[in-house]
């Protein structure tokens, strides 16, 4: 073999080797199958929508508002359910250190912060997508506003659960607040700092959502157009305002709570009309969640699976989550005129004979009703309660409360009602209105009641009515505290 | 005489320096004639009287006494064979005649050298007294390769001079001035060196070189097509032939390799014992990653410390090697250090195991049949359980039949008479003689077999090797087994410059797990319960302990079936003798179908609605891999410089997919056919995973040797992988090594007992790709279900763009030696591996509020692993001629590791370790193998309570986790194998005993079955020591706390014991039948018979239960190999 041929062949090999490696860059960029990379997601508007859907879906998971933070754990802390179940009695006794209860609160904590991480990731990437022209800046602004609102919403409930009682320890250690998706540990803020962060985020969200279609067109529950339809199932402009009012009230800033609620009261009345009686009673498909009044709720695909698992009359008496007839009667003051009483509660038969069945989240006959599967999280009545609690004028206070009462089949309160009685009546409304919606424990915590009625005692003994002393602050889970 | 002569010579030389040129010439002439006349001097005599002396030693003695070198140009005499000699001042001539007569050899003495050669070579005057012409000769020659093509670069040296030359591209060489009688040595890498003596009147010569073959140990096979000559290699690599592996055992190559190489450690799996379906965990030179972090294992589908397996040049799997027919194995090379593994770059941090199968051979069709038969006996000797009477007494003493414990356990209000009646019923059973030995029920003695048939042969151009093997390996748990069959068809075509090899293998594997389930259930069954298979509970009425025999239903299924095809094609094109190209491509595909069925009447379904009773799972998993490589090799010798350069590029694509579905609700008595199922599980959905990985690599490797003395190795590899992340597609790896062949240095040449003494050192960087698919980019997955707004995506992995790939820097130092003609040989090595940074899952390392989950990976700290290993052999008897050899050997290994740079970043993992009762801690300066617990001072004889030792040394009854200190380390101070092999003619005896000294172990049998028997565990049988060695009354000096104390015992140093043990890993006896008549009449060429025992004994310093879920087995096996 002569020298020329040899060197030729060397070049040939070199060229071949280089070709193999030159083509490599593409070869090495393997897209994971069955998964999406961040770049793929934020280079296409449908995928961006799906990424935001994911945050809503996660919120509706059983670890968060699908169950734990609406009708199971949090309501057990609020002494709502009869202690026939082992698991429930742990929460009712505020036993936070048993393995099972630790695991539950850890799952709430972990799921919420995982979802906050996803929201933060979304908030960071949506700007990039808008800059790249993947999505119009109008749409991007709207979706970003929702994501920031959701971030505030989740942080606020973590604060209400794991933070101290605001009334007594506004500077007590509460929770960390995350606004970046970088897995860098943030410090644990005190309660006031945390609520300030919530309010700051809500302010941003409010600005971003200032041209939310809901302001001009209402929630439009018949449509599921991504940007204008069913806005009450998205963290909309009014949800931001309602959450602001809720947060101000929780902080103890009654004036701001009152002012905020008032700014949009007309709009609330316009777009979220009071329930029509006939839609509840004597209807094959009763709207037990009072959907028209709902400012924000999430689609919970597990709602009826959960119903069958926790509340169904087909369960045995040791499986069912229920309240005793005495409790229900006490709460509704034996007044069957109250729509909420008649629509929500039924008498058990068979295995659950003698028990009250909590029907609020039972399935409908007609599967096409728009409120099917919807878990209400913020409703209009709460704004009236906020006004009733914070308004400087007693007459106005009574008016706000009576508006709700009238729309629930109840008569006006006597005009002689004193301020103290009013407060009690507001509390009664929280009892009646938010059963299975997770607000009562936070109400107690906000008011810092030293004693609350005990489910173990049926609510029925008037002289020892307030007989259990809640432990309001759930300790931070070990998975949070040990790596710090 | 010799001394006088040299003295004269020196003096004359000194004089010559001061004389004129003419005189010098005269003296030189005189000198030359003097030298030349030396052999004829009648005074040359030999004085030597010794029995069993090798020819080599005789020749050295001759040199010593006469000053004449001896060169043997014949293979009729083996220099290592031994004879008895007796010369007392015998003339050299007579002595040589006597030595050579039986071999029909002659000798000539020329130029201070005795050349012994075959008489038939050329008739030469027996009396070379009159010197031939002293005239210089112009000598030329030509060196050819095995194909009679010119060999360029072969070196020709003239013995005893510094004259050296090399062949040109036509294979020609020229020596213008040589003398007849000069001895030429012709050598070239990869060929046997040839010696020839220049005859008078000879002026040219043609030499054909013979390929160096069969000397396995001389070449380091790296599996990349880049093979190195061992003599000039600076890395650490051990090669074992298939036959050698077979002398240890006939189970699988991994078992044999662990016995032969001290650095190859199979980690004890106490849970799975001798389960044939449990893949071994292998470590080469310690760990490079954090293995036991919560949930890391689940994420990384392979063990991060597992070595890379290469089979016939392409990447393979642990399972393929585990199931490989040992009879097909030609050799296994273990590459341990950076210099040898850097060729594999990103995959090499844990070492590389290179397996080569036997290649097709030319010649007549040869048939080889091997039968491996083995007999396994369950080894239950480590179990020390209570008998019926003891168990009942233990229950009584611990208060089971008294309130409140009885109430707790029996779960209902219990009056004393009710407790008593339960006790009395049980006592009646015991008195009646019920004493069921549950642990013997699920096990049996079992026979396994493997038959392997190989056919090889062909012409010089086309050769084939085809084979088939069948194996039925049964486990000692009833119903468990592993059946394999495999076929291979190998074809080699070579003609001229082309050599093509094709290897096609097909494998089929069926594994069955025992329907008896976990052995622990049987060890826990109460002996006072009579054996029955019809009642779901052992204690009818109480229903506390499930009956393991009842659950061992004949209908249950736990089976997997795998079918795989592997095809590889490799070709070599030799352009010239110093340049060649090798390329190859491989394709492999396998499919595994797993089925598990739990019948509806299994106790786990009690209380479940009938429509959900029984469970059937069906899974299908598959692997596809396609890879190709191209290697160009260039080798050149310039005088004393030897240079080899290789460039290689490779590319690989692998794809893994897995899917599984489940069905529930089966009628009683059905056989697990899914068509009988009522339902899918509630909320269940199919599982599916797909993963594709692409990698490429570009490799350059350089090997340089100066005069065979100074060696240099360098490797650079650029790896590209889709797993590295989008911003970081390529990673470089490299190594540099230096070696020094001391035995080739002039100052050691005269030390005749040193055959080989090599120092080597190398350093390099390699990576660990086993650590899963980290992504620097965030990954979204679709959530289950939809909302009216469409589907939802969940952020499943947060990307870490700052993640550093886990790399390991490894430095190795070694010395290889061989003394006294191979009587003593071995190596000693030291290594230092530094893995920095470690990659660790965020799970537990970051607060959960960051939202980062287990799939977020971050860098924390580093891990240093140091170690040393050695392998030394000594042969007190070494008679190759008569094949009588006795060799004793010792291998040993020690590694120690320590974390660094962690600081307090993983303190949370330490806290988690505390809550999950783990003994491991992440602390700088401490080893991953350290055992952490509170020190114990033993049991207080007065109260039966444990006394703890606080950090300050004071004693207390109160357990405080703050007092946790390091109480031991699981790594043995030294472990290895003591071996001895004895060969007498055709008999061979081998003995391999593993020793492990100085390690510590947390004896979990003591912790869970002697103490810590909680109220829920009391219904199960326990270690007998729970009754006999626990404190009962004040004054008892006991190792274990009061029998009545059912409270949890924290982990303390009381349960940490010294773990010294000896294992009889292998004893073997083999015989090679050479009875000519028998062989001839049966048509058998060779017949080998071997018998082995494996794991036949274990002597240990602790009494612990071994084989928790699957017992260990002792094995006796036989092997028969016949070739026709």
Interface residues (C-beta under 8 A of the other chain):
Chain A: X1 X6 X9 X10 X13 X14 X16 X17 X20 X21 X24 X25 X27 X28 X29 X30 X32 X33 X34 X35 X36 X37 X38 X39 X41 X46 X47 X49 X50 X51 X53 X54 X55 X56 X57 X58 X60 X106 X109 X110 X113 X114 X115 X116 X117 X118 X120 X121 X175 X176 X178 X181 X183 X184 X185 X186 X224 X226 X230 X233 X299 X301 X305 X477 X478 X479 X480 X481 X482 X483 X484
Chain B: X575 X576 X579 X581 X630 X632 X647 X649 X651 X653 X683 X688 X689 X690 X691 X692 X693 X694 X695 X696 X698 X720 X721 X722 X724 X726 X729 X773 X775 X777 X778 X779 X780 X781 X782 X783 X785 X786 X787 X788 X789 X790 X791 X792 X793 X794 X795 X796 X798 X799 X800 X842 X844 X845 X846 X847 X848 X849 X850 X851 X852 X853 X856 X858 X907 X908 X911 X912 X915
